[in-house]
Amino acid sequence: MAHQLKGLFALALAAASAITVAYGAGGSTEGPSRGIHVIPTDGTHSFAFRFYAGDPARVIVSGDGDSDLDLTVRDQNSYIICEDTGNSDLAACEWTPRYTGRYTVRVNNIGMENRYWIITN
């Protein structure tokens, strides 16, 4: 089972990386980014990214299979722009910003410690 989960993690990461490369134009004002993090049991991580107005913005989270990860994106006025609260640790948000500005990305862990990738375009 653990071997299968690692395979799924690798597959999800490869797909997310391909999406980031394919849609590299636009998106974050700092360009595409990737990072790997370990989120504690029932923990929350927050990130701030700036995205360009009018260009598709994407954030993808892909975990190791140990728990459910939820993804929420809020604008600078704290309005929810996008949410993925499915029952897995693969979550994605895509939207087209109305203005260039800072967006807060929150990853919530619903369960035990999870190692995950976060990717933006």
QUIJOCOR-V533425 format. One record per run of one state. SS is the DSSP state (@ for helix, = for strand, . for the rest). FROM is the first residue (numbers start at 1). LEN is the number of residues. If there is no record, write none. Layout:
SS;FROM;LEN / SS;FROM;LEN
This chain:
.;1;1 / @;2;21 / .;23;5 / =;28;1 / .;29;4 / =;33;7 / .;40;4 / =;44;8 / .;52;4 / =;56;8 / .;64;4 / =;68;7 / .;75;5 / =;80;5 / .;85;5 / =;90;7 / .;97;4 / =;101;10 / .;111;3 / =;114;7 / .;121;1
